[in-house]
Amino acid sequence: MAILRSSIGNHTLHLPSRCLVGRSPHSDLALTDERVSWEHARLSWTGRAWELRDLASSNGTFIDGQRLSQGRAVDIHAGMALSFGHARDGWLVETVDPPTISARADDNGEVRVGEDGLLVLPSDNQPLLTIYRDLRGGWVAENHAGTLEVSDMGRVECAGRQWRVRLPDIAVSTLTMGKRAVMLQDLTFRFDVSKDEEQIALDILLEHDLLAHAESVYNYLLLTLARQRLADLELPEVLDSDRGWIYRDDLCRMLLLDNDQLNMHVFRARKLLSGKGVSGAAHLVERRPLTHQLRLGTSRVEIAQA
């Protein structure tokens, strides 16, 4: 995500995919200087770069002190100084990373920025709400009760606080091996379990290539869900959509976890895959709306018991 830093004070702005600059209260970068037009300029992500365009402002838009021609779009780069309505007291371009999902708290302006298509609120240490792209390409917010659709500029409530969500227009490219994107359904999850089940290692494979190796506390959660998924495969009368589900409270009792700890394990497991660029990583663990059930989002699992 691109970041601008004010040359006056220590204010920063995380750029959404389209950022309107001006005195309009609807501006993403709202300025009060009377030399700034109501809708002065726009910063946009094109899919390859960030560009700045002057919107026929009265007093001009400047890059490193040079005024842009009206209507002309110019790519911006880290280290550039941008100013609006005059050639000084502007904004330094700190980074020009592609846009990603973010949320801003209404109460204190705190900004949370997602990583690899996942955003958790209110913090990584307290992942009560997770926002991600669903299998249809829309965005959903998930908590212990289920999921709900979210939209750009929409608000979500978490831990008694209101957050305004900004969603990227263009999906960040995923990791590819060769020319094919890595999808969750292409992966095989191979568990190596010691006899006493004190040691659980997990290899995540793409065909015969090792994508990731995990020896983490969340492995037992994934193993438990994998076992339920495999057990239900032995019941041909059960539809695939009904296989593998475990009630949250039962799962917590089996794993000796409370709900917050369970959420943390789910978040960390998803983050492992999303950090590898896996499309659909959030669906590694699925939740059923209203029923408080969870399951592993794939049946491609192998379990080796020592």
CORGI-V751637 format. One record per pair of residues at least 24 apart in sequence whose C-alpha atoms are under 10 Angstrom apart, sorted by sequence separation. I is the first residue (numbers start at 0). J is the second residue. If there is no record, write none. Layout:
BEGIN
{{I/J} {I/J}}
END
This chain:
BEGIN
{{17/41} {18/42} {19/43} {34/58} {35/59} {49/73} {50/74} {51/75} {59/83} {60/84} {61/85} {62/86} {63/87} {181/205} {186/210} {188/212} {17/42} {18/43} {33/58} {34/59} {35/60} {48/73} {49/74} {50/75} {58/83} {59/84} {60/85} {61/86} {62/87} {64/89} {130/155} {16/42} {17/43} {18/44} {48/74} {49/75} {50/76} {58/84} {59/85} {60/86} {61/87} {63/89} {224/250} {15/42} {16/43} {17/44} {47/74} {48/75} {49/76} {56/83} {57/84} {58/85} {59/86} {62/89} {128/155} {192/219} {223/250} {14/42} {15/43} {16/44} {17/45} {48/76} {56/84} {58/86} {61/89} {62/90} {63/91} {102/130} {128/156} {138/166} {190/218} {14/43} {15/44} {16/45} {40/69} {43/72} {45/74} {62/91} {101/130} {128/157} {176/205} {181/210} {190/219} {14/44} {16/46} {40/70} {42/72} {44/74} {51/81} {53/83} {100/130} {127/157} {128/158} {192/222} {220/250} {223/253} {41/72} {42/73} {43/74} {100/131} {126/157} {127/158} {190/221} {191/222} {220/251} {223/254} {17/49} {40/72} {42/74} {100/132} {176/208} {190/222} {16/49} {17/50} {18/51} {19/52} {20/53} {21/54} {42/75} {125/158} {188/221} {189/222} {220/253} {20/54} {130/164} {132/166} {136/170} {188/222} {220/254} {14/49} {19/54} {21/56} {120/155} {121/156} {131/166} {190/225} {219/254} {120/156} {121/157} {130/166} {189/225} {220/256} {120/157} {121/158} {188/225} {217/254} {100/138} {119/157} {120/158} {121/159} {132/170} {121/160} {247/286} {120/160} {246/286} {121/162} {220/261} {244/285} {245/286} {246/287} {120/162} {244/286} {245/287} {250/292} {1/44} {40/83} {217/260} {221/264} {244/287} {247/290} {248/291} {249/292} {250/293} {0/44} {39/83} {217/261} {220/264} {221/265} {246/290} {247/291} {248/292} {39/84} {219/264} {220/265} {245/290} {246/291} {247/292} {49/95} {118/164} {217/263} {218/264} {245/291} {246/292} {247/293} {35/82} {36/83} {48/95} {49/96} {217/264} {218/265} {221/268} {244/291} {245/292} {246/293} {247/294} {1/49} {35/83} {36/84} {48/96} {49/97} {216/264} {217/265} {220/268} {244/292} {245/293} {246/294} {34/83} {35/84} {47/96} {48/97} {49/98} {102/151} {103/152} {105/154} {215/264} {217/266} {243/292} {244/293} {245/294} {34/84} {35/85} {47/97} {101/151} {102/152} {104/154} {116/166} {217/267} {218/268} {243/293} {244/294} {245/295} {32/83} {33/84} {34/85} {44/95} {46/97} {100/151} {102/153} {103/154} {104/155} {111/162} {116/167} {216/267} {217/268} {243/294} {244/295} {32/84} {44/96} {45/97} {46/98} {102/154} {104/156} {110/162} {112/164} {215/267} {216/268} {242/294} {243/295} {244/296} {30/83} {32/85} {44/97} {102/155} {104/157} {107/160} {109/162} {110/163} {111/164} {112/165} {113/166} {215/268} {241/294} {242/295} {243/296} {44/98} {106/160} {108/162} {110/164} {116/170} {243/297} {43/98} {105/160} {106/161} {108/163} {115/170} {116/171} {213/268} {243/298} {104/160} {105/161} {106/162} {115/171} {242/298} {104/161} {105/162} {115/172} {116/173} {103/161} {104/162} {105/163} {115/173} {213/271} {102/161} {103/162} {104/163} {212/271} {239/298} {102/162} {103/163} {104/164} {211/271} {224/284} {101/162} {102/163} {103/164} {211/272} {21/83} {101/163} {102/164} {103/165} {210/272} {221/283} {20/83} {21/84} {101/164} {102/165} {221/284} {100/164} {101/165} {102/166} {211/275} {220/284} {100/165} {101/166} {210/275} {99/165} {100/166} {101/167} {228/294} {232/298} {98/165} {99/166} {100/167} {210/277} {227/294} {228/295} {231/298} {98/166} {99/167} {100/168} {227/295} {228/296} {98/167} {99/168} {203/272} {224/293} {225/294} {226/295} {228/297} {229/298} {97/167} {98/168} {99/169} {100/170} {224/294} {225/295} {228/298} {229/299} {98/169} {99/170} {223/294} {224/295} {225/296} {227/298} {228/299} {229/300} {97/169} {98/170} {99/171} {223/295} {224/296} {225/297} {226/298} {228/300} {229/301} {97/170} {98/171} {221/294} {222/295} {224/297} {225/298} {229/302} {3/77} {6/80} {97/171} {220/294} {221/295} {224/298} {225/299} {226/300} {1/76} {2/77} {3/78} {5/80} {6/81} {97/172} {220/295} {225/300} {226/301} {1/77} {3/79} {4/80} {5/81} {6/82} {225/301} {226/302} {3/80} {4/81} {5/82} {225/302} {3/81} {12/90} {222/300} {11/90} {222/301} {10/90} {11/91} {12/92} {222/302} {6/87} {7/88} {11/92} {12/93} {13/94} {14/95} {16/97} {17/98} {6/88} {7/89} {11/93} {14/96} {15/97} {16/98} {5/88} {6/89} {7/90} {14/97} {15/98} {16/99} {5/89} {6/90} {14/98} {15/99} {16/100} {4/89} {5/90} {6/91} {13/98} {14/99} {15/100} {3/89} {4/90} {5/91} {13/99} {15/101} {3/90} {4/91} {5/92} {14/101} {2/90} {3/91} {4/92} {13/101} {2/91} {3/92} {4/93} {13/102} {183/272} {2/92} {3/93} {4/94} {13/103} {182/272} {183/273} {1/92} {2/93} {3/94} {181/272} {186/277} {1/93} {2/94} {3/95} {185/277} {1/94} {2/95} {184/277} {0/94} {1/95} {2/96} {181/275} {182/276} {183/277} {184/278} {0/95} {1/96} {181/276} {182/277} {183/278} {184/279} {0/96} {1/97} {2/98} {180/276} {181/277} {182/278} {183/279} {184/280} {0/97} {1/98} {13/110} {180/277} {181/278} {182/279} {183/280} {203/300} {0/98} {1/99} {12/110} {13/111} {180/278} {181/279} {182/280} {183/281} {184/282} {0/99} {11/110} {13/112} {174/273} {181/280} {183/282} {184/283} {202/301} {0/100} {173/273} {174/274} {175/275} {183/283} {201/301} {0/101} {173/274} {174/275} {175/276} {201/302} {173/275} {174/276} {175/277} {173/276} {174/277} {200/303} {143/247} {172/276} {173/277} {174/278} {199/303} {171/276} {173/278} {199/304} {172/278} {196/304} {188/297} {194/303} {195/304} {196/305} {187/297} {188/298} {189/299} {190/300} {191/301} {192/302} {193/303} {194/304} {195/305} {186/297} {187/298} {188/299} {189/300} {190/301} {191/302} {192/303} {193/304} {194/305} {0/112} {184/296} {185/297} {186/298} {187/299} {188/300} {189/301} {190/302} {191/303} {192/304} {193/305} {0/113} {183/296} {184/297} {186/299} {187/300} {188/301} {189/302} {190/303} {191/304} {192/305} {0/114} {183/297} {184/298} {185/299} {186/300} {187/301} {188/302} {189/303} {190/304} {191/305} {143/258} {184/299} {143/259} {183/299} {143/261} {143/262} {142/262} {46/168} {44/167} {45/168} {46/169} {44/168} {45/169} {46/170} {44/169} {46/171} {46/172} {127/258} {127/259} {126/259} {129/262} {125/259} {126/260} {128/262} {124/259} {125/260} {126/261} {127/262} {15/151} {124/260} {126/262} {127/263} {125/262} {126/263} {129/266} {125/263} {126/264} {128/266} {124/263} {126/265} {127/266} {123/263} {126/266} {145/285} {146/286} {125/266} {126/267} {145/286} {146/287} {147/288} {124/266} {144/286} {145/287} {146/288} {123/266} {136/279} {143/286} {144/287} {145/288} {146/289} {123/267} {134/278} {141/285} {142/286} {143/287} {144/288} {145/289} {134/279} {141/286} {143/288} {144/289} {145/290} {132/278} {133/279} {142/288} {143/289} {144/290} {145/291} {119/266} {132/279} {133/280} {134/281} {141/288} {143/290} {144/291} {145/292} {118/266} {131/279} {132/280} {133/281} {134/282} {143/291} {144/292} {15/164} {16/165} {117/266} {131/280} {132/281} {133/282} {142/291} {143/292} {15/165} {16/166} {17/167} {131/281} {132/282} {143/293} {14/165} {15/166} {16/167} {17/168} {130/281} {131/282} {15/167} {16/168} {117/269} {118/270} {129/281} {14/167} {15/168} {16/169} {117/270} {116/270} {115/270} {114/270} {117/273} {115/272} {116/273} {117/274} {115/273} {116/274} {114/273} {115/274} {114/274} {115/275} {116/276} {115/276} {116/277} {115/277} {116/278} {115/278} {116/279} {117/280} {116/280} {117/281} {115/280} {116/281} {0/167}}
END
